[in-house]
């Protein structure tokens, strides 16, 4: 492991001043549940770690005019036990509960969940985000059982974020700070499918920190359904988060976002539009699930994930609408 | 010579009782020190440089930069130029430094140039395997052609059970110190304290008498920790090179999963036939397996039902560029059990017959019909088979389908060579010493129980000392031989020591030594129990003497003495629920019925079976070493994608120990392996029963289940 400098600033301003122009200069340390293993595996070797857990601006869950503001350094456990979250955002709560390790929930943060690196086994072995070996595309020609079924390529890893799909479905925005000021990005635009091996999978620059997430409060019914093999800590194989604005008993408008099926959370816009005006039943939910994966292009080993993703959508819709299967 | 036979079942006071493990608190509170917890003054940390290529020739190796790295004390090349590497993870060099971090950073500076050669790492597809397979020749028994023609029902299928790893929580390794006076202090994580000394002596050319081995606990072995291994040898050499400083090496998780041991795979195309009434008449199998570069893995099929009359079998050992197999808790038995019980259950489905009935009907094809019939019925009762089982595919409509399945296993388990020394001190203290080891199974506890029973004492009156070559030699903990070996040697040593004590106290009790006995902490006269001395008072008669006697289990004599034997059967029934939309399999219940001879401690025996069942659940649903065809590496050498069950994934485990007067008379029989055999087959059969078709390969991950349901090849 490359020796590194450790800094634990007390203000956001100090923290921002400690970041560098390149990814190798500094890395933001929150829970460390991902970063430390990346460093141990020599996948990342930042010269400086900037701990953000001591910065008050990154903490707390509060109600503001724009919605519920979640500090980026709020832990998964704090999120899951917060009354505001529990009252309005079952989609976020379910995503938090899906992280079924108490240790992970205690250490891991909401911002860290959004910024964590992909779990692609080729990436973790040092072959990069668009891994090749001796001219061969490792994901396409190697073992792709846990890889993407959606997305235009060339990236085939899946976004590992648990909260991303729910935040997108809920229309959340993330706030990003740099020494020059702050900017606001829609959660949907925070995730980026890298087009070359130099770019990252999130819309952050090396000199920026994700500071908070703002989730608008509405009457929309929302839910997340996660398919994992294990009840113990395990990565989801497919998830779906949905948000339904109702018009009487029918769906006025919907958002359907899939997780763990593409290099970014996948916004199934077509399926959501199809659902408008319909009542949620087992049949319509199933049809919406199928529509959501219409454009899926599975790789050699992961055709099974197409059905799984459709089922996740169906079950999330039923859960949001309170319909029993 | 004392009468060594076990006391009658009804007369035992300490044996047969449910004692918690003596080291339970120490272990669960973290106070127990494993060898990997040891840190000695001046200790160096060693790490390996391993090959990233599955097949390559070392062109050159340059360690000069690593040697200059701050903190590095010694460097050794393991694979010099010209070495042909046969698997990714092959040890190429080793470095000892003041800190593990310095050693790792120095390891990154070792420059190795390879000529990369073609590799072969995946064996599931027989068509791709051909050139790497060594056929062992065909075996034919009876007339399989005729039997195939005459069978009323023939069932054919492809079945596969993959390579998995031992994944010991305490990884392989040791702390070693080889001092300039040519003495070696060795603290390994091993299943064989006694024999590892001789192995190390040979490897280092040091007299065995100069080597001292000590280990208090071992954090998992499962058959993979018998030898000092390459890292044991090389870390010893590093210690010598560094002037005798202690060197610690324990494999990191990734290396542990790649070279710390694997279970061979087992694949087969199998055809079985039967008459309408379920009488099995035909077995044909074309099987193949890999245990690494040397091939290996030859599952004994047909398993349990070995006497199927007409058989045609061929097996090929497949050489892959992967690290070699090691014994894995009942070597080749899980594979054989799966490759037999799954096809038989498919046959039952085709016959439209209850598979438990099919097995009962064909119990005559096994070596112990009565045992299996009794166990099948008991397991059926405990699993509520008659209520919950349904014909295949008849699990109702919803997305959650419940099913039950059965598997049967067998194992040997007679006691190994073992010598125990029992010392009775004049203050009444009792020590039992053996160069044995407790793999976490409760060996310490059962030794104490046997000694206490034999000496008329309580468990807390006996101090058990194991894990050290200063104690008498005791066998390797493999093959479920430990409990038989150590219980018998402890019994004999205890009675030999007691015989000496009787001589010393005979006068005080006014009776001949051969008329004395012990009970409830007293030495007393057999015919006149009123004449007695409390244990402590009796021992005081020793004056300045100390009694120290040994006793040995000699496997060739064991059966005659009646202390231990081998040969058991076991039946397990699994109850699962499968979500057919997601492919996720959940365990409801796993029932294990196990026959095992004399049970010294039902609690630790049950724990053994719980552990075995959990391993089977992991093996049936989650565990699989995944190799990459392009890079030749293991893709899931971690505990993230090398999946193991958590507590919520296990469901209910119901254990039934077949404790009967009749079984008890057979003496002690090992239990490590037997219950680890039938679970995988039972769970696979339960899934088939639930979803109406066979998932041909385990583990039955959601991918494999959904692929099977969709008719896709996995």
Interface residues (C-beta under 8 A of the other chain):
Chain A: X1 X42 X100 X119 X121 X122 X124 X125 X133 X134 X136 X138 X141 X142 X143 X145 X146 X227 X228 X229 X230 X231 X232 X233 X234 X235 X237 X301 X302 X303 X304 X307 X308 X311 X325
Chain B: X101 X104 X105 X108 X398 X399 X581 X582 X583 X584 X621 X622 X626 X628 X629 X630 X631 X633 X635 X636 X638 X640 X641 X643 X645 X646 X647 X648 X649 X701 X702 X703 X706 X707 X710 X712
